[in-house]
Amino acid sequence: MKFIRTIVLILIALFVVSSCSNGANKPAHIWTVTEGITIRLESGTVPAGAEELVVIYENSTDNLTVNYASGVTIEKYEDGEWHGLKYIHAIGWSDMNKWLSPNSINEHTISQLSILEEPLSSGRYRIRGRPGIDVSSTWNDGITPRDEVEWEPFPPYILEFVVH
């Protein structure tokens, strides 16, 4: 009986530990893209009516360059489902990619909150985006053109925040 109880406890512990990792589409305030590269919100709590959010991209690797686009999706959790926020008028996200060199930190301000149909109200929200990584480590070599760099896409990151 002790043996079975021990096995059950080990299985429960393994389940808990495995569910704590940032697998594809699991929400977090800090998202680990891969070892040494994280994406996080400046704050997990935002005041109602906020007009901007700050996302911080950190790369503590010595050889990987991160590519991320400025366009993100912002959603609110209501009635048991996630719903995309609506804007007063159509907006165009910049397709301009941003680059995060090895051993650096970038802050990206999402300022489109001021043109939402409704200002942020109390509730649970999330931001979704997609990073890429230069797996060939050639982006910073000064020789290889951008369009010849080998990029590895990663699952979308999800950063949750609460509005009070």
SETI-436718 format. One record per residue (C-alpha): residue number from 0; x, y, z. Coordinates in steps of 0.25 Angstrom, whole numbers, plus 2048, in hexadecimal, padded with zeros to 3 digits. Each point is the difference from the previous one (the first is absolute). Example, Ala and Ser with C-alpha at 12.3 -4.5 7.8 and 13.67 -1.06 7.14 Angstrom:
BEGIN
<node><i>0</i><u>831</u><v>7EE</v><w>81F</w></node>
<node><i>1</i><u>806</u><v>80E</v><w>7FE</w></node>
END
This chain:
BEGIN
<node><i>0</i><u>800</u><v>800</v><w>800</w></node>
<node><i>1</i><u>80B</u><v>80A</v><w>803</w></node>
<node><i>2</i><u>807</u><v>7FC</v><w>7F3</w></node>
<node><i>3</i><u>7F3</u><v>804</v><w>7F8</w></node>
<node><i>4</i><u>7FE</u><v>80D</v><w>808</w></node>
<node><i>5</i><u>80F</u><v>804</v><w>7FD</w></node>
<node><i>6</i><u>7FE</u><v>7FD</v><w>7F1</w></node>
<node><i>7</i><u>7F3</u><v>809</v><w>801</w></node>
<node><i>8</i><u>807</u><v>80B</v><w>807</w></node>
<node><i>9</i><u>80C</u><v>800</v><w>7F6</w></node>
<node><i>10</i><u>7F6</u><v>800</v><w>7F4</w></node>
<node><i>11</i><u>7F8</u><v>80C</v><w>806</w></node>
<node><i>12</i><u>80E</u><v>807</v><w>802</w></node>
<node><i>13</i><u>804</u><v>7FE</v><w>7F2</w></node>
<node><i>14</i><u>7F3</u><v>805</v><w>7FB</w></node>
<node><i>15</i><u>801</u><v>80D</v><w>808</w></node>
<node><i>16</i><u>80E</u><v>802</v><w>7FC</w></node>
<node><i>17</i><u>7FD</u><v>7FE</v><w>7F1</w></node>
<node><i>18</i><u>7F4</u><v>809</v><w>800</w></node>
<node><i>19</i><u>808</u><v>80C</v><w>806</w></node>
<node><i>20</i><u>809</u><v>801</v><w>7F3</w></node>
<node><i>21</i><u>7FD</u><v>80A</v><w>7F5</w></node>
<node><i>22</i><u>7FA</u><v>7F6</v><w>7F6</w></node>
<node><i>23</i><u>7F9</u><v>805</v><w>7F3</w></node>
<node><i>24</i><u>7F5</u><v>809</v><w>803</w></node>
<node><i>25</i><u>801</u><v>7FF</v><w>810</w></node>
<node><i>26</i><u>7FE</u><v>80E</v><w>806</w></node>
<node><i>27</i><u>80A</u><v>807</v><w>808</w></node>
<node><i>28</i><u>805</u><v>80E</v><w>805</w></node>
<node><i>29</i><u>80E</u><v>7FC</v><w>7FB</w></node>
<node><i>30</i><u>802</u><v>7F7</v><w>7F4</w></node>
<node><i>31</i><u>80C</u><v>7F8</v><w>7FE</w></node>
<node><i>32</i><u>802</u><v>7FF</v><w>7F1</w></node>
<node><i>33</i><u>80D</u><v>7F7</v><w>802</w></node>
<node><i>34</i><u>80B</u><v>800</v><w>80A</w></node>
<node><i>35</i><u>805</u><v>80E</v><w>801</w></node>
<node><i>36</i><u>7F5</u><v>807</v><w>7F9</w></node>
<node><i>37</i><u>7F3</u><v>805</v><w>807</w></node>
<node><i>38</i><u>7F5</u><v>809</v><w>7FD</w></node>
<node><i>39</i><u>7F8</u><v>807</v><w>80B</w></node>
<node><i>40</i><u>7F6</u><v>80B</v><w>804</w></node>
<node><i>41</i><u>806</u><v>80C</v><w>807</w></node>
<node><i>42</i><u>7F4</u><v>7FE</v><w>80A</w></node>
<node><i>43</i><u>7F6</u><v>7F4</v><w>802</w></node>
<node><i>44</i><u>7F6</u><v>80B</v><w>805</w></node>
<node><i>45</i><u>7FB</u><v>80B</v><w>7F8</w></node>
<node><i>46</i><u>7F7</u><v>80C</v><w>804</w></node>
<node><i>47</i><u>7F2</u><v>801</v><w>7F9</w></node>
<node><i>48</i><u>800</u><v>809</v><w>7F4</w></node>
<node><i>49</i><u>80F</u><v>7FE</v><w>7FE</w></node>
<node><i>50</i><u>805</u><v>804</v><w>7F2</w></node>
<node><i>51</i><u>80C</u><v>7F8</v><w>7FF</w></node>
<node><i>52</i><u>808</u><v>7F4</v><w>804</w></node>
<node><i>53</i><u>80F</u><v>7FD</v><w>800</w></node>
<node><i>54</i><u>805</u><v>7F3</v><w>7FC</w></node>
<node><i>55</i><u>80F</u><v>7FD</v><w>803</w></node>
<node><i>56</i><u>808</u><v>7F6</v><w>7F8</w></node>
<node><i>57</i><u>80D</u><v>7FB</v><w>806</w></node>
<node><i>58</i><u>80B</u><v>7F8</v><w>7F9</w></node>
<node><i>59</i><u>80B</u><v>7FC</v><w>80A</w></node>
<node><i>60</i><u>806</u><v>7F6</v><w>7F5</w></node>
<node><i>61</i><u>80E</u><v>803</v><w>7FA</w></node>
<node><i>62</i><u>7FC</u><v>7FB</v><w>7F2</w></node>
<node><i>63</i><u>7F1</u><v>801</v><w>7FD</w></node>
<node><i>64</i><u>7F8</u><v>80B</v><w>7F9</w></node>
<node><i>65</i><u>7F2</u><v>801</v><w>803</w></node>
<node><i>66</i><u>7F6</u><v>806</v><w>7F6</w></node>
<node><i>67</i><u>7F2</u><v>805</v><w>804</w></node>
<node><i>68</i><u>7F5</u><v>808</v><w>7F9</w></node>
<node><i>69</i><u>7FA</u><v>80B</v><w>806</w></node>
<node><i>70</i><u>7F2</u><v>7FB</v><w>7FD</w></node>
<node><i>71</i><u>7F9</u><v>7F8</v><w>80C</w></node>
<node><i>72</i><u>7F2</u><v>7FC</v><w>803</w></node>
<node><i>73</i><u>7F9</u><v>805</v><w>80C</w></node>
<node><i>74</i><u>7F4</u><v>7F8</v><w>806</w></node>
<node><i>75</i><u>7F7</u><v>800</v><w>80C</w></node>
<node><i>76</i><u>7FB</u><v>7F4</v><w>808</w></node>
<node><i>77</i><u>7F1</u><v>801</v><w>801</w></node>
<node><i>78</i><u>7F5</u><v>7F6</v><w>802</w></node>
<node><i>79</i><u>80A</u><v>7F4</v><w>800</w></node>
<node><i>80</i><u>807</u><v>804</v><w>7F3</w></node>
<node><i>81</i><u>80A</u><v>809</v><w>7FA</w></node>
<node><i>82</i><u>7FB</u><v>80B</v><w>7F7</w></node>
<node><i>83</i><u>809</u><v>80A</v><w>7F7</w></node>
<node><i>84</i><u>7FE</u><v>80E</v><w>804</w></node>
<node><i>85</i><u>7FA</u><v>809</v><w>7F5</w></node>
<node><i>86</i><u>806</u><v>80E</v><w>7FB</w></node>
<node><i>87</i><u>7F8</u><v>80D</v><w>7FD</w></node>
<node><i>88</i><u>806</u><v>7FE</v><w>7F2</w></node>
<node><i>89</i><u>808</u><v>7F7</v><w>7F8</w></node>
<node><i>90</i><u>80F</u><v>800</v><w>804</w></node>
<node><i>91</i><u>80C</u><v>7FB</v><w>7F9</w></node>
<node><i>92</i><u>80B</u><v>7F9</v><w>808</w></node>
<node><i>93</i><u>80D</u><v>803</v><w>7FB</w></node>
<node><i>94</i><u>806</u><v>7F4</v><w>7F9</w></node>
<node><i>95</i><u>80E</u><v>806</v><w>804</w></node>
<node><i>96</i><u>807</u><v>7F6</v><w>808</w></node>
<node><i>97</i><u>808</u><v>803</v><w>80C</w></node>
<node><i>98</i><u>80E</u><v>7FA</v><w>803</w></node>
<node><i>99</i><u>805</u><v>7FC</v><w>80E</w></node>
<node><i>100</i><u>80F</u><v>7FE</v><w>7FF</w></node>
<node><i>101</i><u>808</u><v>7F6</v><w>80A</w></node>
<node><i>102</i><u>801</u><v>806</v><w>80E</w></node>
<node><i>103</i><u>7F6</u><v>80B</v><w>7FF</w></node>
<node><i>104</i><u>7F2</u><v>805</v><w>804</w></node>
<node><i>105</i><u>7F6</u><v>807</v><w>7F8</w></node>
<node><i>106</i><u>7F3</u><v>806</v><w>805</w></node>
<node><i>107</i><u>7F4</u><v>801</v><w>7F6</w></node>
<node><i>108</i><u>7F4</u><v>809</v><w>804</w></node>
<node><i>109</i><u>7F3</u><v>7FC</v><w>7FB</w></node>
<node><i>110</i><u>7F9</u><v>80D</v><w>7FE</w></node>
<node><i>111</i><u>7F3</u><v>7FC</v><w>7F8</w></node>
<node><i>112</i><u>7F8</u><v>7FF</v><w>80D</w></node>
<node><i>113</i><u>7FC</u><v>80E</v><w>7FE</w></node>
<node><i>114</i><u>7F7</u><v>7FC</v><w>7F4</w></node>
<node><i>115</i><u>7F9</u><v>7F5</v><w>806</w></node>
<node><i>116</i><u>7F1</u><v>800</v><w>7FE</w></node>
<node><i>117</i><u>7FF</u><v>800</v><w>80F</w></node>
<node><i>118</i><u>80B</u><v>803</v><w>80A</w></node>
<node><i>119</i><u>806</u><v>7F5</v><w>808</w></node>
<node><i>120</i><u>7F7</u><v>7FC</v><w>80B</w></node>
<node><i>121</i><u>801</u><v>7F7</v><w>80C</w></node>
<node><i>122</i><u>803</u><v>7F2</v><w>7FC</w></node>
<node><i>123</i><u>80A</u><v>7F6</v><w>7FB</w></node>
<node><i>124</i><u>808</u><v>803</v><w>7F3</w></node>
<node><i>125</i><u>80B</u><v>7FA</v><w>7F7</w></node>
<node><i>126</i><u>80A</u><v>804</v><w>7F6</w></node>
<node><i>127</i><u>804</u><v>7F6</v><w>7F5</w></node>
<node><i>128</i><u>80C</u><v>801</v><w>7F6</w></node>
<node><i>129</i><u>80A</u><v>7F7</v><w>7F9</w></node>
<node><i>130</i><u>80F</u><v>801</v><w>801</w></node>
<node><i>131</i><u>80B</u><v>7FA</v><w>7F7</w></node>
<node><i>132</i><u>80E</u><v>7FD</v><w>803</w></node>
<node><i>133</i><u>80C</u><v>800</v><w>7F7</w></node>
<node><i>134</i><u>805</u><v>7F2</v><w>802</w></node>
<node><i>135</i><u>80B</u><v>801</v><w>7F6</w></node>
<node><i>136</i><u>806</u><v>80B</v><w>808</w></node>
<node><i>137</i><u>803</u><v>808</v><w>7F4</w></node>
<node><i>138</i><u>7F8</u><v>80D</v><w>801</w></node>
<node><i>139</i><u>80B</u><v>807</v><w>808</w></node>
<node><i>140</i><u>80C</u><v>7FB</v><w>7F7</w></node>
<node><i>141</i><u>800</u><v>80D</v><w>7F8</w></node>
<node><i>142</i><u>800</u><v>7F7</v><w>7F3</w></node>
<node><i>143</i><u>7F3</u><v>7F8</v><w>7FF</w></node>
<node><i>144</i><u>7F4</u><v>808</v><w>7FA</w></node>
<node><i>145</i><u>7F3</u><v>800</v><w>809</w></node>
<node><i>146</i><u>7F8</u><v>7F8</v><w>7F5</w></node>
<node><i>147</i><u>80B</u><v>7F5</v><w>801</w></node>
<node><i>148</i><u>7FF</u><v>7FE</v><w>80F</w></node>
<node><i>149</i><u>7FB</u><v>7F3</v><w>805</w></node>
<node><i>150</i><u>7F4</u><v>803</v><w>809</w></node>
<node><i>151</i><u>7F9</u><v>7F6</v><w>809</w></node>
<node><i>152</i><u>7F2</u><v>804</v><w>804</w></node>
<node><i>153</i><u>7FB</u><v>7FD</v><w>80E</w></node>
<node><i>154</i><u>7F2</u><v>7FE</v><w>805</w></node>
<node><i>155</i><u>7F8</u><v>80D</v><w>803</w></node>
<node><i>156</i><u>803</u><v>806</v><w>80E</w></node>
<node><i>157</i><u>7F5</u><v>804</v><w>809</w></node>
<node><i>158</i><u>801</u><v>80A</v><w>80B</w></node>
<node><i>159</i><u>7F4</u><v>802</v><w>809</w></node>
<node><i>160</i><u>7FD</u><v>80C</v><w>808</w></node>
<node><i>161</i><u>7F5</u><v>805</v><w>809</w></node>
<node><i>162</i><u>7F9</u><v>80D</v><w>7FF</w></node>
<node><i>163</i><u>7FB</u><v>806</v><w>80D</w></node>
END
